[in-house]
Amino acid sequence: MRLTLEKERTMEQLTHQNMKPRDILNIIKEQNPENVSTRNTIYNARAKLGRIQQAGETPMQILFQRLTTVGFAFFHGTYGYDERVQDVFYIHLVSNRLWLAFPHVLIIDYTYKTNRYNMPLVHVVGVMSTSMSFCVAYTFIANEKEENFTWVL
């Protein structure tokens, strides 16, 4: 059930156009009605494409690149002799402008052990004068210690 090289190129082009896997599959089946590919075939091919595009980069490099691409500002704290990343703080520039306009109420919450690195996620939410909330920032912290929360603030 592998895709041919031609179909992989079609899948790659359609993926870069943000087309959904089911739509990609429909187009491939329209081009060749005898094709027996399933949606999982498309998911597997997209995963393979992602691995190829990320070759040689660490997960942290990929994260920082994607945050930059979608308009986030981010900061990170390091520790140890090898300068490993300990904490990551990221904020979207639009959220930052909203926060500057409505800095009076902030709600800070965190969840822990919900990701593969078991790092707590700190979520900062602001409240507008119309009582609507908006996301201000997100932070992954290495430990639930006072200095980590101080760094977030």
DSSP file (Angstrom, degrees, kcal/mol; ACC not computed):
  #  RESIDUE AA STRUCTURE BP1 BP2  ACC     N-H-->O    O-->H-N    N-H-->O    O-->H-N    TCO  KAPPA ALPHA  PHI   PSI    X-CA   Y-CA   Z-CA
    1    1 A M              0   0    0      0, 0.0    37,-0.2     0, 0.0     2,-0.1   0.000 360.0 360.0 360.0  17.1    0.0    0.0    0.0
    2    2 A R        -     0   0    0      1,-0.1     2,-0.3    35,-0.1    35,-0.1  -0.389 360.0-112.1 -71.7 152.8    3.0    2.3   -0.4
    3    3 A L        -     0   0    0     38,-0.2    -1,-0.1     1,-0.1     2,-0.0  -0.599  29.4-116.5 -82.1 145.8    2.6    5.4   -2.6
    4    4 A T     >  -     0   0    0     -2,-0.3     4,-2.6     1,-0.1     5,-0.2  -0.286  33.5-101.3 -71.1 167.9    4.6    5.5   -5.8
    5    5 A L  H  > S+     0   0    0      1,-0.2     4,-2.0     2,-0.2     5,-0.1   0.887 125.0  51.0 -59.5 -39.3    7.2    8.3   -6.2
    6    6 A E  H  > S+     0   0    0      1,-0.2     4,-2.1     2,-0.2    -1,-0.2   0.916 111.1  46.8 -64.3 -43.8    4.7   10.3   -8.3
    7    7 A K  H  > S+     0   0    0      1,-0.2     4,-2.8     2,-0.2    -2,-0.2   0.853 109.0  55.6 -68.4 -34.0    2.0   10.0   -5.7
    8    8 A E  H  X S+     0   0    0     -4,-2.6     4,-2.6     2,-0.2    -1,-0.2   0.905 107.8  49.0 -63.3 -40.6    4.4   10.9   -2.9
    9    9 A R  H  X S+     0   0    0     -4,-2.0     4,-2.5     2,-0.2    -2,-0.2   0.912 111.6  49.0 -64.2 -41.8    5.3   14.1   -4.8
   10   10 A T  H  X S+     0   0    0     -4,-2.1     4,-2.5     1,-0.2     5,-0.2   0.932 112.1  48.7 -61.0 -45.6    1.6   14.8   -5.2
   11   11 A M  H  X S+     0   0    0     -4,-2.8     4,-2.3     1,-0.2    -2,-0.2   0.900 111.0  50.8 -61.3 -41.5    1.0   14.2   -1.5
   12   12 A E  H  X S+     0   0    0     -4,-2.6     4,-2.1     2,-0.2    -2,-0.2   0.925 111.2  47.3 -63.6 -45.1    4.0   16.5   -0.6
   13   13 A Q  H  X S+     0   0    0     -4,-2.5     4,-0.8     1,-0.2    -2,-0.2   0.921 114.3  46.5 -62.1 -44.7    2.7   19.3   -2.7
   14   14 A L  H  <>S+     0   0    0     -4,-2.5     5,-2.2     1,-0.2     3,-0.3   0.844 109.8  54.4 -68.8 -33.2   -0.9   19.0   -1.3
   15   15 A T  H ><5S+     0   0    0     -4,-2.3     3,-2.0     1,-0.2    -1,-0.2   0.912 105.5  52.6 -64.9 -42.2    0.5   18.8    2.2
   16   16 A H  H 3<5S+     0   0    0     -4,-2.1    -1,-0.2     1,-0.3    -2,-0.2   0.702 104.3  57.6 -67.3 -17.8    2.4   22.1    1.7
   17   17 A Q  T 3<5S-     0   0    0     -4,-0.8    -1,-0.3    -3,-0.3    -2,-0.2   0.257 119.8-113.7 -92.2  11.3   -0.9   23.6    0.6
   18   18 A N  T < 5 +     0   0    0     -3,-2.0     2,-0.3     1,-0.2    -3,-0.2   0.819  58.9 162.4  61.6  35.1   -2.4   22.6    4.0
   19   19 A M      < -     0   0    0     -5,-2.2    -1,-0.2     1,-0.1    -2,-0.1  -0.636  41.1-110.9 -84.6 144.2   -4.8   20.1    2.5
   20   20 A K     >  -     0   0    0     -2,-0.3     4,-2.3     1,-0.1     3,-0.5  -0.383  23.5-115.9 -72.9 150.2   -6.3   17.5    4.8
   21   21 A P  H  > S+     0   0    0      0, 0.0     4,-2.6     0, 0.0     5,-0.2   0.862 115.0  54.7 -55.5 -38.7   -5.3   13.8    4.5
   22   22 A R  H  > S+     0   0    0      1,-0.2     4,-2.0     2,-0.2     5,-0.1   0.885 109.9  47.2 -65.0 -36.1   -8.8   12.7    3.4
   23   23 A D  H  > S+     0   0    0     -3,-0.5     4,-2.1     2,-0.2    -1,-0.2   0.874 110.8  51.8 -71.7 -36.8   -8.8   15.3    0.6
   24   24 A I  H  X S+     0   0    0     -4,-2.3     4,-2.4     2,-0.2    -2,-0.2   0.929 110.0  49.6 -61.7 -44.8   -5.3   14.2   -0.5
   25   25 A L  H  X S+     0   0    0     -4,-2.6     4,-2.5     1,-0.2    -2,-0.2   0.905 109.0  52.2 -61.4 -42.0   -6.5   10.6   -0.6
   26   26 A N  H  X S+     0   0    0     -4,-2.0     4,-2.0     2,-0.2    -1,-0.2   0.901 110.2  48.3 -61.6 -41.2   -9.6   11.6   -2.6
   27   27 A I  H  X S+     0   0    0     -4,-2.1     4,-2.0     2,-0.2    -2,-0.2   0.921 111.8  49.0 -66.0 -43.2   -7.4   13.4   -5.2
   28   28 A I  H  X S+     0   0    0     -4,-2.4     4,-1.6     1,-0.2    -2,-0.2   0.898 112.5  48.2 -63.1 -40.0   -5.0   10.4   -5.5
   29   29 A K  H  < S+     0   0    0     -4,-2.5    -1,-0.2     2,-0.2    -2,-0.2   0.819 108.6  54.4 -71.8 -29.8   -8.0    8.0   -5.9
   30   30 A E  H  < S+     0   0    0     -4,-2.0    -1,-0.2     1,-0.2    -2,-0.2   0.890 109.4  48.1 -67.1 -38.2   -9.5   10.3   -8.6
   31   31 A Q  H  < S+     0   0    0     -4,-2.0    -2,-0.2     1,-0.3    -1,-0.2   0.832 132.7  15.6 -69.9 -32.3   -6.2   10.2  -10.5
   32   32 A N    ><  -     0   0    0     -4,-1.6     3,-2.1    -5,-0.2    -1,-0.3  -0.761  65.7-171.2-144.4  92.6   -6.1    6.4  -10.2
   33   33 A P  T 3  S+     0   0    0      0, 0.0    -1,-0.1     0, 0.0    -4,-0.1   0.709  86.4  61.3 -60.0 -20.7   -9.4    4.7   -9.2
   34   34 A E  T 3  S+     0   0    0      2,-0.0     2,-0.2    -5,-0.0    -5,-0.1   0.437  75.2 119.4 -86.8   1.2   -7.6    1.4   -8.7
   35   35 A N    <   -     0   0    0     -3,-2.1    -3,-0.0    -6,-0.2    -6,-0.0  -0.486  49.1-162.3 -68.2 132.6   -5.3    2.8   -6.0
   36   36 A V        +     0   0    0     -2,-0.2    -1,-0.1     2,-0.0    -2,-0.0   0.160  40.2 135.8-104.7  17.6   -5.9    0.9   -2.7
   37   37 A S        -     0   0    0    -12,-0.1     2,-0.2   -35,-0.1   -35,-0.1  -0.270  38.1-154.5 -64.5 151.7   -4.3    3.4   -0.4
   38   38 A T     >  -     0   0    0    -37,-0.2     4,-1.3     1,-0.0     3,-0.4  -0.663  35.1 -96.0-117.0 176.6   -6.0    4.3    2.8
   39   39 A R  H  > S+     0   0    0      1,-0.2     4,-2.5    -2,-0.2     5,-0.2   0.853 124.7  59.6 -62.9 -33.5   -6.0    7.4    5.0
   40   40 A N  H  > S+     0   0    0      1,-0.2     4,-2.8     2,-0.2    -1,-0.2   0.849  98.8  58.0 -62.9 -33.4   -3.3    5.7    7.1
   41   41 A T  H  > S+     0   0    0     -3,-0.4     4,-2.2     2,-0.2    -1,-0.2   0.914 108.4  45.7 -60.9 -42.1   -1.1    5.5    4.0
   42   42 A I  H  X S+     0   0    0     -4,-1.3     4,-2.5     2,-0.2    -2,-0.2   0.921 112.1  50.7 -67.6 -44.2   -1.3    9.2    3.7
   43   43 A Y  H  X S+     0   0    0     -4,-2.5     4,-2.2     1,-0.2    -2,-0.2   0.920 111.9  47.9 -59.4 -43.6   -0.6    9.8    7.4
   44   44 A N  H  X S+     0   0    0     -4,-2.8     4,-2.3     1,-0.2    -1,-0.2   0.901 111.6  49.6 -64.8 -40.9    2.4    7.5    7.2
   45   45 A A  H  X S+     0   0    0     -4,-2.2     4,-2.2     1,-0.2    -1,-0.2   0.885 111.3  49.5 -66.1 -38.2    3.7    9.3    4.1
   46   46 A R  H  X S+     0   0    0     -4,-2.5     4,-2.3     2,-0.2    -2,-0.2   0.887 110.2  50.7 -67.7 -37.8    3.3   12.7    5.8
   47   47 A A  H  X S+     0   0    0     -4,-2.2     4,-2.2     2,-0.2    -2,-0.2   0.910 110.4  49.5 -64.5 -41.4    5.1   11.4    8.9
   48   48 A K  H  X S+     0   0    0     -4,-2.3     4,-2.1     2,-0.2    -2,-0.2   0.910 110.1  51.1 -62.7 -42.3    8.0   10.2    6.7
   49   49 A L  H  X S+     0   0    0     -4,-2.2     4,-2.3     1,-0.2    -2,-0.2   0.906 109.2  51.0 -60.9 -42.6    8.1   13.6    5.0
   50   50 A G  H  X S+     0   0    0     -4,-2.3     4,-1.5     1,-0.2    -1,-0.2   0.894 109.2  50.3 -62.7 -40.7    8.2   15.3    8.3
   51   51 A R  H  < S+     0   0    0     -4,-2.2    -1,-0.2     2,-0.2    -2,-0.2   0.887 110.7  49.7 -64.8 -38.7   11.1   13.1    9.5
   52   52 A I  H >< S+     0   0    0     -4,-2.1     3,-1.1     1,-0.2    -2,-0.2   0.915 111.1  48.8 -66.1 -42.6   13.0   13.9    6.3
   53   53 A Q  H 3< S+     0   0    0     -4,-2.3    -1,-0.2     1,-0.2    -2,-0.2   0.780 113.4  47.7 -68.6 -26.2   12.5   17.6    6.6
   54   54 A Q  T >< S+     0   0    0     -4,-1.5     3,-2.0    -5,-0.2    -1,-0.2   0.302  79.5 139.6 -97.6   8.8   13.7   17.5   10.3
   55   55 A A  T <  S+     0   0    0     -3,-1.1     3,-0.1     1,-0.3    -3,-0.1  -0.280  72.5  11.8 -59.1 131.7   16.8   15.4    9.6
   56   56 A G  T 3  S+     0   0    0      1,-0.3     2,-0.4     0, 0.0    -1,-0.3   0.414 102.9 110.1  85.2  -2.1   19.8   16.6   11.7
   57   57 A E    <   -     0   0    0     -3,-2.0    -1,-0.3     4,-0.0    -3,-0.0  -0.838  64.3-127.9-108.5 145.1   17.8   19.0   13.9
   58   58 A T     >  -     0   0    0     -2,-0.4     4,-2.2     1,-0.1     5,-0.2  -0.462  30.2-108.7 -80.1 160.2   17.1   18.5   17.6
   59   59 A P  H  > S+     0   0    0      0, 0.0     4,-2.4     0, 0.0     5,-0.1   0.857 121.2  54.1 -57.0 -34.2   13.5   18.7   18.9
   60   60 A M  H  > S+     0   0    0      2,-0.2     4,-2.5     1,-0.2     5,-0.2   0.892 107.0  49.8 -69.4 -38.5   14.4   22.0   20.6
   61   61 A Q  H  > S+     0   0    0      2,-0.2     4,-2.2     1,-0.2    -1,-0.2   0.900 111.5  49.5 -63.8 -40.2   15.7   23.5   17.3
   62   62 A I  H  X S+     0   0    0     -4,-2.2     4,-2.5     2,-0.2    -2,-0.2   0.923 111.0  49.6 -64.8 -44.1   12.5   22.3   15.6
   63   63 A L  H  X S+     0   0    0     -4,-2.4     4,-2.6     1,-0.2    -2,-0.2   0.940 112.3  46.8 -59.7 -48.6   10.4   23.9   18.3
   64   64 A F  H  X S+     0   0    0     -4,-2.5     4,-2.0     1,-0.2    -1,-0.2   0.875 112.2  50.8 -63.9 -37.5   12.2   27.2   18.1
   65   65 A Q  H  X S+     0   0    0     -4,-2.2     4,-2.2    -5,-0.2    -1,-0.2   0.920 112.4  45.8 -65.4 -43.8   12.0   27.3   14.4
   66   66 A R  H  X S+     0   0    0     -4,-2.5     4,-2.0     2,-0.2    -2,-0.2   0.890 110.6  52.8 -68.8 -38.7    8.2   26.6   14.4
   67   67 A L  H  <>S+     0   0    0     -4,-2.6     5,-2.9     1,-0.2     4,-0.3   0.918 111.7  46.6 -61.2 -42.1    7.6   29.2   17.1
   68   68 A T  H ><5S+     0   0    0     -4,-2.0     3,-1.1    -5,-0.2    -2,-0.2   0.903 109.5  54.8 -65.1 -41.5    9.5   31.8   15.0
   69   69 A T  H 3<5S+     0   0    0     -4,-2.2    -1,-0.2     1,-0.2    -2,-0.2   0.870 110.3  44.3 -61.5 -39.4    7.6   30.8   11.9
   70   70 A V  T 3<5S-     0   0    0     -4,-2.0    -1,-0.2    -5,-0.1    -2,-0.2   0.317 123.9 -96.1 -95.1   9.7    4.1   31.3   13.4
   71   71 A G  T < 5S+     0   0    0     -3,-1.1    22,-1.6    -4,-0.3     2,-0.3   0.771  72.4 142.0  92.1  26.9    4.9   34.6   15.1
   72   72 A F  E   < -A   92   0A   0     -5,-2.9     2,-0.4    20,-0.2    -1,-0.3  -0.775  40.9-144.8 -98.7 145.3    5.9   33.8   18.7
   73   73 A A  E     -A   91   0A   0     18,-3.2    18,-2.7    -2,-0.3     2,-0.3  -0.867  28.6-175.5 -97.4 143.5    8.6   35.4   20.7
   74   74 A F  E     -A   90   0A   0     -2,-0.4     2,-0.3    16,-0.2    16,-0.2  -0.978  19.1-168.6-144.0 155.3   10.3   33.0   23.0
   75   75 A F  E     -A   89   0A   0     14,-2.7    14,-3.1    -2,-0.3     2,-0.4  -0.958  10.3-163.1-136.3 152.0   12.9   32.8   25.8
   76   76 A H  E     -A   88   0A   0     -2,-0.3     2,-0.4    12,-0.2    12,-0.2  -0.997  11.1-144.0-142.0 148.2   14.6   29.9   27.4
   77   77 A G  E     -A   87   0A   0     10,-2.2     9,-3.9    -2,-0.4    10,-1.4  -0.873  20.3-161.5-107.3 142.4   16.6   29.2   30.5
   78   78 A T  E     -A   85   0A   0     -2,-0.4     2,-0.3     7,-0.3     7,-0.2  -0.758   8.0-175.4-120.1 166.1   19.5   26.8   30.5
   79   79 A Y  E   > +A   84   0A   0      5,-1.9     5,-1.6    -2,-0.3     3,-0.1  -0.966  39.1  38.8-151.6 165.2   21.5   24.9   33.1
   80   80 A G  T > 5S-     0   0    0     -2,-0.3     3,-1.2     3,-0.2    -2,-0.0   0.064  92.2 -68.4  81.8 169.8   24.5   22.7   33.5
   81   81 A Y  T 3 5S+     0   0    0      1,-0.3    -1,-0.2     2,-0.1     0, 0.0   0.760 133.5  50.5 -68.5 -25.3   27.9   22.6   31.8
   82   82 A D  T 3 5S-     0   0    0     -3,-0.1    -1,-0.3     2,-0.0    -2,-0.1   0.336 109.3-122.7 -96.9   7.9   26.3   21.7   28.5
   83   83 A E  T < 5 -     0   0    0     -3,-1.2    -3,-0.2     1,-0.2     2,-0.2   0.899  40.0-174.4  56.0  47.0   23.8   24.5   28.6
   84   84 A R  E   < -A   79   0A   0     -5,-1.6    -5,-1.9     1,-0.1     2,-0.3  -0.481  32.5-102.8 -72.0 144.2   20.7   22.2   28.3
   85   85 A V  E     +A   78   0A   0     -7,-0.2    -7,-0.3     1,-0.2     3,-0.1  -0.508  44.3 169.8 -69.6 128.8   17.4   24.0   28.0
   86   86 A Q  E     +     0   0A   0     -9,-3.9     2,-0.4     1,-0.4    -8,-0.2   0.799  62.7  20.8-106.4 -46.9   15.5   23.9   31.2
   87   87 A D  E     -A   77   0A   0    -10,-1.4   -10,-2.2    54,-0.2     2,-0.4  -0.955  59.5-162.8-129.2 145.1   12.6   26.3   30.8
   88   88 A V  E     -AB  76 140A   0     52,-2.6    52,-2.5    -2,-0.4     2,-0.4  -0.992   5.4-173.3-131.0 125.4   10.9   27.6   27.7
   89   89 A F  E     +AB  75 139A   0    -14,-3.1   -14,-2.7    -2,-0.4     2,-0.4  -0.968   9.6 177.4-116.1 128.6    8.6   30.7   27.7
   90   90 A Y  E     +AB  74 138A   0     48,-3.0    48,-2.5    -2,-0.4     2,-0.4  -0.998   7.7 177.1-138.9 144.0    6.7   31.7   24.6
   91   91 A I  E     -A   73   0A   0    -18,-2.7   -18,-3.2    -2,-0.4     2,-0.2  -0.999  28.7-123.5-142.4 136.0    4.2   34.4   23.8
   92   92 A H  E  >  -A   72   0A   0     44,-0.5     4,-2.1    -2,-0.4   -20,-0.2  -0.585  24.7-126.0 -79.5 145.2    2.4   35.4   20.6
   93   93 A L  H  > S+     0   0    0    -22,-1.6     4,-1.7     1,-0.2    -1,-0.1   0.831 110.6  52.2 -64.6 -32.6    3.0   39.0   19.6
   94   94 A V  H  > S+     0   0    0    -23,-0.2     4,-2.2     2,-0.2    -1,-0.2   0.910 109.1  50.6 -67.4 -41.4   -0.8   39.7   19.3
   95   95 A S  H  > S+     0   0    0      1,-0.2     4,-2.7     2,-0.2    -2,-0.2   0.877 106.8  55.3 -62.1 -37.5   -1.2   38.3   22.8
   96   96 A N  H  X S+     0   0    0     -4,-2.1     4,-2.2     2,-0.2    -1,-0.2   0.910 107.3  48.8 -63.1 -41.8    1.6   40.6   24.0
   97   97 A R  H  X S+     0   0    0     -4,-1.7     4,-1.6     2,-0.2    -2,-0.2   0.900 111.9  49.3 -64.8 -40.0   -0.3   43.6   22.7
   98   98 A L  H  X S+     0   0    0     -4,-2.2     4,-2.1     1,-0.2    -2,-0.2   0.916 110.3  51.1 -63.4 -42.1   -3.5   42.5   24.3
   99   99 A W  H  < S+     0   0    0     -4,-2.7    -2,-0.2     1,-0.2    -1,-0.2   0.888 107.9  51.9 -63.1 -39.4   -1.7   42.0   27.6
  100  100 A L  H  < S+     0   0    0     -4,-2.2    -1,-0.2     1,-0.2    -2,-0.2   0.841 113.0  46.1 -65.9 -31.7   -0.2   45.5   27.4
  101  101 A A  H  < S+     0   0    0     -4,-1.6    -2,-0.2     1,-0.2    -1,-0.2   0.811 126.7  27.8 -78.1 -30.8   -3.7   46.9   26.9
  102  102 A F  S  < S+     0   0    0     -4,-2.1     3,-0.4    -5,-0.1    25,-0.3  -0.602  70.1 146.0-130.7  70.8   -5.2   44.8   29.7
  103  103 A P        +     0   0    0      0, 0.0    -1,-0.1     0, 0.0     3,-0.1   0.401  48.7  89.5 -88.9   5.0   -2.5   44.2   32.3
  104  104 A H  S    S+     0   0    0     23,-0.2     2,-0.5     1,-0.2    24,-0.1   0.853  86.3  37.3 -77.6 -36.7   -4.7   44.3   35.4
  105  105 A V        +     0   0    0     22,-0.4    22,-1.3    -3,-0.4     2,-0.4  -0.965  61.2 171.7-124.1 122.8   -5.9   40.7   35.8
  106  106 A L  E     -C  126   0A   0     -2,-0.5     2,-0.5    20,-0.2    20,-0.2  -0.992  14.5-160.1-125.9 136.5   -3.7   37.6   35.1
  107  107 A I  E     -C  125   0A   0     18,-3.4    18,-3.1    -2,-0.4     2,-0.5  -0.971   9.2-165.2-115.0 127.5   -4.7   34.0   35.9
  108  108 A I  E     +C  124   0A   0     -2,-0.5     2,-0.3    16,-0.2    16,-0.2  -0.956  15.3 163.4-118.9 126.2   -1.8   31.5   36.1
  109  109 A D  E     -C  123   0A   0     14,-2.4    14,-3.6    -2,-0.5     2,-0.4  -0.945  14.3-162.9-135.3 154.8   -2.5   27.8   36.0
  110  110 A Y  E     -C  122   0A   0     -2,-0.3     2,-0.3    12,-0.3    12,-0.2  -0.999   7.7-161.3-142.6 149.2   -0.3   24.8   35.4
  111  111 A T  E     -C  121   0A   0     10,-2.0    10,-2.9    -2,-0.4     2,-0.3  -0.901  19.3-150.3-118.9 152.5   -0.8   21.2   34.5
  112  112 A Y        +     0   0    0     -2,-0.3     7,-0.1     8,-0.3     6,-0.0  -0.918  61.6  11.8-131.0 154.1    1.9   18.7   35.0
  113  113 A K  S    S+     0   0    0     -2,-0.3    -1,-0.2     1,-0.1     3,-0.0   0.839  80.7 121.6  56.1  39.6    3.1   15.4   33.5
  114  114 A T        +     0   0    0      5,-0.4     2,-0.3    -3,-0.2    -1,-0.1   0.382  62.0  58.8-109.2   2.2    0.9   15.8   30.4
  115  115 A N  S >  S-     0   0    0      4,-0.2     3,-1.7     1,-0.0     6,-0.0  -0.766  96.0 -99.3-124.8 173.4    3.7   15.7   27.9
  116  116 A R  T 3  S+     0   0    0      1,-0.3    -1,-0.0    -2,-0.3     0, 0.0   0.675 122.2  50.4 -70.1 -15.1    6.4   13.1   27.0
  117  117 A Y  T 3  S-     0   0    0      2,-0.1    -1,-0.3     0, 0.0    -4,-0.0   0.399 104.5-127.7 -99.0   1.0    9.0   15.0   29.0
  118  118 A N    <   +     0   0    0     -3,-1.7    -2,-0.1     1,-0.2    -5,-0.1   0.842  56.0 151.9  53.7  37.6    6.9   15.3   32.1
  119  119 A M        -     0   0    0     -7,-0.1    -5,-0.4    24,-0.0    -1,-0.2  -0.838  49.3-114.2 -97.5 132.8    7.4   19.0   32.2
  120  120 A P        -     0   0    0      0, 0.0    21,-2.1     0, 0.0     2,-0.6  -0.378  23.7-140.7 -62.6 141.8    4.8   21.2   33.8
  121  121 A L  E     -CD 111 140A   0    -10,-2.9   -10,-2.0    19,-0.2     2,-0.5  -0.934  11.2-157.1-105.9 119.0    3.0   23.6   31.4
  122  122 A V  E     -CD 110 139A   0     17,-3.7    17,-2.2    -2,-0.6     2,-0.5  -0.856   7.6-164.3 -97.5 126.8    2.3   27.0   32.9
  123  123 A H  E     -CD 109 138A   0    -14,-3.6   -14,-2.4    -2,-0.5     2,-0.5  -0.955   2.6-160.5-116.2 122.9   -0.5   28.8   31.1
  124  124 A V  E     -CD 108 137A   0     13,-2.7    12,-3.0    -2,-0.5    13,-1.3  -0.911  11.1-173.4-107.1 125.2   -1.0   32.5   31.7
  125  125 A V  E     -CD 107 135A   0    -18,-3.1   -18,-3.4    -2,-0.5     2,-0.3  -0.943   7.1-155.7-120.9 137.7   -4.4   34.0   30.8
  126  126 A G  E     -CD 106 134A   0      8,-3.0     8,-2.1    -2,-0.4     2,-0.4  -0.711   8.6-139.2-106.9 162.9   -5.4   37.6   30.8
  127  127 A V  E     - D   0 133A   0    -22,-1.3   -22,-0.4   -25,-0.3     6,-0.2  -0.987  13.1-144.8-126.0 129.8   -8.9   39.1   31.2
  128  128 A M    >   -     0   0    0      4,-3.2     3,-1.7    -2,-0.4   -26,-0.0  -0.292  34.0-100.8 -83.1 172.3  -10.2   42.1   29.2
  129  129 A S  T 3  S+     0   0    0      1,-0.3    -1,-0.1     2,-0.1   -27,-0.0   0.673 123.5  60.8 -68.4 -15.6  -12.5   44.8   30.4
  130  130 A T  T 3  S-     0   0    0      2,-0.2    -1,-0.3     0, 0.0     3,-0.1   0.248 120.0-109.8 -92.4  12.1  -15.4   43.0   28.7
  131  131 A S  S <  S+     0   0    0     -3,-1.7     2,-0.3     1,-0.3    -2,-0.1   0.609  76.6 135.1  67.4  15.6  -14.7   39.9   30.9
  132  132 A M        -     0   0    0      1,-0.0    -4,-3.2     2,-0.0    -1,-0.3  -0.734  47.5-137.4 -90.5 143.7  -13.4   38.0   28.0
  133  133 A S  E     - D   0 127A   0     -2,-0.3     2,-0.3    -6,-0.2    -6,-0.2  -0.646  18.9-173.9-100.4 159.1  -10.2   36.0   28.5
  134  134 A F  E     - D   0 126A   0     -8,-2.1    -8,-3.0    -2,-0.2     2,-0.4  -0.990  31.8-104.6-147.6 149.3   -7.2   35.6   26.2
  135  135 A C  E     + D   0 125A   0     -2,-0.3   -10,-0.2   -10,-0.2   -43,-0.1  -0.608  33.1 177.9 -76.3 128.3   -4.1   33.5   26.3
  136  136 A V  E     -     0   0A   0    -12,-3.0   -44,-0.5    -2,-0.4     2,-0.3   0.890  56.9 -26.6 -93.5 -56.7   -1.1   35.6   27.2
  137  137 A A  E     - D   0 124A   0    -13,-1.3   -13,-2.7   -46,-0.2    -1,-0.4  -0.967  45.6-139.7-156.3 166.1    1.8   33.1   27.3
  138  138 A Y  E     -BD  90 123A   0    -48,-2.5   -48,-3.0    -2,-0.3     2,-0.4  -0.969  17.7-173.6-130.9 147.8    2.8   29.5   27.8
  139  139 A T  E     -BD  89 122A   0    -17,-2.2   -17,-3.7    -2,-0.3     2,-0.5  -0.988  16.5-154.5-144.8 133.5    5.8   28.1   29.6
  140  140 A F  E     -BD  88 121A   0    -52,-2.5   -52,-2.6    -2,-0.4     2,-0.3  -0.934  23.5-168.6 -99.6 128.0    7.3   24.7   30.0
  141  141 A I        -     0   0    0    -21,-2.1   -54,-0.2    -2,-0.5     3,-0.1  -0.894  24.2-141.0-119.7 150.7    9.3   24.5   33.2
  142  142 A A  S    S+     0   0    0     -2,-0.3     2,-0.3   -23,-0.2    -1,-0.1   0.852  82.9  17.0 -77.4 -34.8   11.7   21.8   34.3
  143  143 A N        -     0   0    0      2,-0.1     2,-0.9   -24,-0.1    -1,-0.1  -0.926  69.2-121.0-138.0 158.6   10.8   21.7   38.0
  144  144 A E        +     0   0    0     -2,-0.3     2,-0.3     4,-0.1   -25,-0.0  -0.425  69.2 130.2 -94.7  57.2    8.0   22.9   40.3
  145  145 A K  S >> S-     0   0    0     -2,-0.9     4,-1.9     1,-0.1     3,-0.6  -0.734  71.7-111.1-110.6 160.8   10.4   25.0   42.3
  146  146 A E  H 3> S+     0   0    0     -2,-0.3     4,-2.5     1,-0.2     5,-0.2   0.874 115.6  55.5 -58.2 -40.4   10.1   28.7   43.3
  147  147 A E  H 3> S+     0   0    0      1,-0.2     4,-1.9     2,-0.2    -1,-0.2   0.829 106.3  52.0 -66.9 -29.4   12.9   29.8   41.1
  148  148 A N  H <> S+     0   0    0     -3,-0.6     4,-1.8     2,-0.2    -1,-0.2   0.925 112.1  44.5 -69.4 -44.1   11.2   28.3   38.0
  149  149 A F  H  X S+     0   0    0     -4,-1.9     4,-2.1     2,-0.2    -2,-0.2   0.857 111.9  53.6 -68.8 -33.4    8.0   30.1   38.8
  150  150 A T  H  < S+     0   0    0     -4,-2.5    -1,-0.2    -5,-0.2    -2,-0.2   0.906 106.6  52.7 -64.1 -41.2    9.8   33.3   39.5
  151  151 A W  H  < S+     0   0    0     -4,-1.9    -2,-0.2     1,-0.2    -1,-0.2   0.900 107.7  51.9 -60.9 -40.5   11.5   32.9   36.1
  152  152 A V  H  <        0   0    0     -4,-1.8    -2,-0.2     1,-0.3    -1,-0.2   0.935 360.0 360.0 -61.9 -46.1    8.1   32.6   34.5
  153  153 A L     <        0   0    0     -4,-2.1    -1,-0.3    -5,-0.1    -2,-0.2   0.497 360.0 360.0 -71.0 360.0    6.8   35.8   36.1
